[in-house]
């Protein structure tokens, strides 16, 4: 991997970790429904998927989950496993959507948000050993639409503005 690309992806990884850590203190969803967040770190993951590659986005996403696990939730804790399951399913489905559909960045973001929620619930059902967690699914999926729209719109603007910056250098 070339040094410039490695450096940019490393900075994007750091940004995704910081956004994830900041998101915990945003009181919009904290405590209302366990595990429900805006998904600010997903802005970075979606940006990497759209401007680099699936492989790069997968690496950044998984490394983000591990770093946040080390810094906040604990490696291999339940929140870590929920996040890992959601992140992996989300990035796979966003990549598939990017390849086989004509969805916009916002559409792909909604797909990612939807499957991140689904991945978390499926992992929760496996770990806890009950299907009772599926009762959260409709609420999570309902919230995945506005959060996917928000992260998609921010990512779209980010891509547009960075293309302008890159063309000036």
Rosetta blueprint (number, residue, H / E / L):
1 X L
2 X L
3 X H
4 X H
5 X H
6 X H
7 X H
8 X H
9 X H
10 X H
11 X H
12 X H
13 X H
14 X H
15 X H
16 X H
17 X H
18 X H
19 X H
20 X H
21 X H
22 X H
23 X H
24 X L
25 X L
26 X L
27 X L
28 X L
29 X L
30 X L
31 X L
32 X L
33 X L
34 X L
35 X L
36 X L
37 X L
38 X L
39 X L
40 X L
41 X H
42 X H
43 X H
44 X H
45 X H
46 X H
47 X H
48 X H
49 X H
50 X H
51 X H
52 X L
53 X L
54 X H
55 X H
56 X H
57 X H
58 X H
59 X H
60 X H
61 X H
62 X H
63 X H
64 X H
65 X H
66 X H
67 X H
68 X H
69 X H
70 X H
71 X H
72 X H
73 X H
74 X L
75 X L
76 X L
77 X L
78 X H
79 X H
80 X H
81 X H
82 X H
83 X H
84 X H
85 X H
86 X H
87 X H
88 X H
89 X H
90 X H
91 X H
92 X H
93 X H
94 X H
95 X H
96 X H
97 X H
98 X H
99 X H
100 X H
101 X L
102 X L
103 X L
104 X L
105 X H
106 X H
107 X H
108 X H
109 X H
110 X H
111 X H
112 X H
113 X H
114 X H
115 X H
116 X H
117 X H
118 X H
119 X H
120 X H
121 X H
122 X H
123 X H
124 X H
125 X H
126 X H
127 X H
128 X H
129 X L
130 X L
131 X H
132 X H
133 X H
134 X H
135 X H
136 X H
137 X H
138 X H
139 X H
140 X H
141 X H
142 X H
143 X H
144 X H
145 X H
146 X H
147 X H
148 X H
149 X H
150 X H
151 X H
152 X H
153 X H
154 X H
155 X H
156 X H
157 X H
158 X H
159 X H
160 X H
161 X H
162 X H
163 X H
164 X H
165 X H
166 X H
167 X H
168 X L
169 X L
